[in-house]
């Protein structure tokens, strides 16, 4: 066992606001044993460690880190999202994307990078900007915050920007902002006229659904999103995928969307 295991467990316990006694009551593992593990005086069994990880809602990727720290092999596959073992999931995603036509739908990883889309998604955004001019991988947050992206066409952009920051915190895997997500937030804050207080989830608090209003000519088309994740994932990739589907927020938008998409060119 490396000396990092105890530090890692204390980190996750503190992050969840749980005392050793709380964790003991949640898991049925004695407080004494938890204390010994955190101090490095004992090595927990593999199942004991996973019981603790489950109680602390530790993401699968980080459970693998705990296992390695304890001297065990990882349990959860870290294969790519489009690997052979993910075929059943990606097939289901393809069906979901196709069934959501003619409205935009896309699949993203935990850092909002776009992995898959239906045909309507690039056609929709292509009605506003030249998507082919944007370098890959395409990232939805950068697309929305970039003054050369969709930002000029968002009618209620400050409200949308604040809600997107809130979503980054709320939808982060295991409710944890890792280093790569912190880097992404820093990049968003570097855009012009983005206020640092917008990234404070405490200040934002609970927010109702904020329609995304996109300005097209003299019209504003209003949409809202629904986000879906994979239930009971057993691989890291499956846990970190999410599907975002856009819906018209009113009948006028549904009518104008059909008109706009009818004249849009395929990418």
C-alpha positions in Angstrom: 0.0 0.0 0.0 1.2 3.5 -0.8 0.9 6.2 1.9 -1.6 8.1 -0.3 -4.6 5.9 0.5 -5.3 7.4 3.9 -4.9 10.9 2.4 -7.3 10.1 -0.4 -9.9 8.7 1.9 -9.7 11.6 4.2 -10.0 13.9 1.2 -13.2 12.3 0.0 -14.7 12.1 3.5 -14.0 15.7 4.2 -15.3 16.6 0.7 -18.6 14.9 1.5 -18.8 16.5 5.0 -18.8 13.1 6.8 -17.1 12.3 10.0 -15.5 8.9 10.7 -18.5 8.1 12.9 -20.9 9.1 10.1 -19.0 6.8 7.6 -19.0 4.0 10.1 -22.8 4.2 10.5 -23.3 4.4 6.7 -21.1 1.4 6.0 -21.2 -0.9 9.0 -17.4 -0.7 9.2 -16.1 0.2 12.6 -14.9 3.7 13.3 -11.7 2.1 14.6 -11.0 0.4 11.3 -11.7 3.5 9.3 -9.3 5.4 11.5 -6.6 2.7 11.1 -7.0 2.9 7.3 -6.8 6.7 7.2 -3.7 6.7 9.4 -2.0 4.0 7.3 -2.0 1.4 10.1 -4.0 -1.2 8.2 -4.9 -2.1 4.6 -8.6 -2.6 3.9 -9.9 -5.5 1.9 -10.9 -4.8 -1.6 -14.6 -5.1 -0.9 -14.3 -2.9 2.3 -12.6 -0.2 0.3 -15.4 -0.3 -2.4 -18.0 -0.2 0.3 -16.5 3.0 1.6 -16.2 4.4 -1.9 -19.8 3.7 -2.5 -20.9 5.4 0.7 -18.9 8.5 -0.3 -20.2 8.5 -3.8 -16.7 8.5 -5.3 -16.6 8.5 -9.1 -15.5 5.3 -10.8 -12.3 6.9 -12.1 -11.3 7.9 -8.6 -12.3 4.5 -7.2 -9.6 3.0 -9.5 -7.1 5.4 -8.0 -8.1 4.2 -4.5 -7.7 0.6 -5.5 -4.2 1.3 -6.9 -3.2 3.2 -3.8 -4.3 0.2 -1.7 -2.3 -2.2 -3.9 -5.2 -3.6 -5.9 -5.8 -3.8 -9.6 -8.5 -1.3 -10.9 -12.0 -2.7 -11.1 -13.5 -0.2 -13.6 -12.6 -0.1 -17.3 -11.1 3.2 -18.5 -11.5 2.3 -22.2 -12.5 5.0 -24.6 -16.1 5.9 -25.0 -16.1 4.4 -28.5 -14.4 1.2 -27.6 -15.8 -2.2 -28.4 -17.1 -2.8 -24.9 -19.1 0.4 -25.2 -20.9 -0.7 -28.3 -24.3 -1.3 -26.6 -24.2 2.1 -25.1 -23.1 3.9 -28.2 -25.8 2.1 -30.2 -28.4 3.4 -27.7 -27.0 6.9 -28.0 -27.2 6.7 -31.7 -30.9 5.8 -31.4 -31.6 8.6 -29.0 -29.9 11.2 -31.2 -31.8 10.0 -34.3 -35.1 9.9 -32.5 -34.7 13.5 -31.4 -34.7 14.9 -34.9 -35.5 17.6 -36.0 -34.2 19.2 -32.8 -30.5 19.4 -31.8 -29.1 16.6 -29.6 -25.5 15.8 -28.8 -23.4 13.6 -26.6 -20.6 15.1 -24.5 -17.9 13.9 -22.2 -17.4 15.3 -18.6 -15.6 18.3 -20.0 -18.3 19.3 -22.5 -16.4 18.1 -25.5 -18.9 17.0 -28.2 -18.5 13.3 -29.1 -21.6 12.6 -31.1 -24.5 14.6 -32.6 -27.6 14.0 -34.6 -27.9 15.7 -38.0 -29.9 18.6 -36.7 -27.2 19.8 -34.2 -24.6 21.1 -36.6 -27.3 22.2 -39.0 -28.9 24.3 -36.2 -25.7 26.0 -35.1 -24.7 26.4 -38.7 -27.7 28.7 -39.2 -25.8 31.2 -37.0 -22.1 30.6 -37.5 -19.6 28.8 -39.7 -19.1 25.6 -37.7 -16.5 24.3 -40.2 -14.3 27.2 -39.2 -14.1 26.1 -35.6 -11.2 23.8 -34.7 -12.0 20.5 -33.0 -12.6 19.0 -30.6 -15.8 21.1 -30.4 -16.6 22.2 -26.9 -20.1 23.4 -26.1 -19.0 25.8 -23.3 -16.5 27.5 -25.5 -19.1 27.6 -28.3 -21.5 29.5 -26.0 -18.9 31.8 -24.4 -16.8 32.7 -27.4 -17.7 36.1 -28.9 -16.8 34.5 -32.3 -19.1 31.6 -31.5 -22.8 31.5 -30.5 -22.5 34.2 -27.8 -23.6 37.2 -30.1 -26.8 35.2 -31.0 -27.9 34.4 -27.4 -30.6 36.9 -26.4 -30.2 36.5 -22.7 -26.5 35.7 -22.6 -25.5 36.9 -19.1 -28.3 34.7 -17.6 -27.3 31.8 -19.8 -23.6 32.2 -18.9 -24.4 32.2 -15.1 -26.6 29.1 -15.6 -23.9 27.3 -17.5 -21.4 27.9 -14.7 -23.9 26.6 -12.3 -24.4 23.5 -14.5 -20.7 22.8 -14.6 -20.8 22.4 -10.8 -24.1 20.6 -10.6 -23.3 18.1 -13.4 -19.7 17.5 -12.5 -19.0 13.8 -12.0 -19.4 13.0 -8.3 -20.1 16.7 -7.7 -16.4 17.3 -7.8 -14.5 20.0 -9.8 -11.3 18.3 -10.8 -8.2 20.0 -12.1 -9.1 19.8 -15.8 -12.6 21.3 -15.1 -10.9 24.1 -13.1 -8.8 24.8 -16.2 -11.9 24.8 -18.4 -13.6 27.3 -16.0 -10.5 29.5 -16.1 -10.6 29.5 -19.9 -14.2 30.6 -19.8 -13.5 33.4 -17.4 -10.8 34.7 -19.7 -13.4 35.6 -22.4 -14.3 39.3 -22.5 -17.0 40.6 -20.1 -17.3 37.3 -18.1 -17.6 38.2 -14.5 -15.7 36.1 -11.9 -18.7 36.0 -9.5 -20.7 34.0 -12.1 -18.7 30.9 -11.3 -19.7 30.9 -7.7 -22.3 28.2 -7.3 -23.2 29.4 -3.8 -24.1 32.9 -5.1 -26.0 31.4 -8.0 -28.0 28.9 -5.8 -31.1 27.2 -7.2 -32.1 28.5 -10.7 -35.3 27.6 -12.5 -35.2 26.6 -16.2 -33.7 29.5 -18.2 -34.7 29.3 -21.8 -31.9 29.6 -24.3 -33.0 32.4 -26.6 -31.2 32.4 -30.0 -31.7 35.6 -32.1 -32.3 34.8 -35.8 -33.1 37.9 -37.8 -36.0 39.7 -36.0 -37.0 36.6 -34.1 -36.0 35.0 -30.8 -36.2 31.2 -30.8 -36.5 29.9 -27.2 -35.2 26.4 -26.2 -34.6 24.5 -23.0 -32.4 21.4 -22.5 -32.9 18.0 -20.9 -29.8 16.1 -19.9 -29.6 12.3 -19.7 -26.9 10.1 -18.2 -26.3 6.4 -18.2 -27.9 4.5 -15.3 -25.8 2.3 -13.1 -22.6 2.7 -15.2 -19.8 0.1 -14.7 -17.2 1.8 -16.8 -15.5 5.2 -16.4 -16.6 6.2 -20.0 -20.2 5.3 -19.4 -20.3 7.3 -16.2 -18.8 10.3 -17.8 -21.1 10.5 -20.8 -24.2 12.7 -21.0 -26.8 13.4 -23.7 -28.2 16.9 -24.1 -31.4 17.3 -26.0 -32.8 20.7 -26.9 -36.6 21.3 -27.0 -38.6 24.3 -28.2 -39.9 26.3 -25.2 -43.0 27.5 -27.0 -45.1 26.9 -30.1 -43.8 29.8 -32.0 -40.2 28.5 -31.6 -41.3 25.1 -32.8 -42.8 26.7 -35.9 -39.9 28.9 -36.6 -37.4 26.1 -35.9 -39.0 24.0 -38.7 -38.8 26.9 -41.1 -35.2 27.6 -40.3 -34.1 24.0 -40.5 -36.0 23.6 -43.7 -33.7 26.2 -45.3 -30.5 25.1 -43.6 -27.8 23.4 -45.5 -26.4 20.1 -44.3 -22.8 20.4 -43.0 
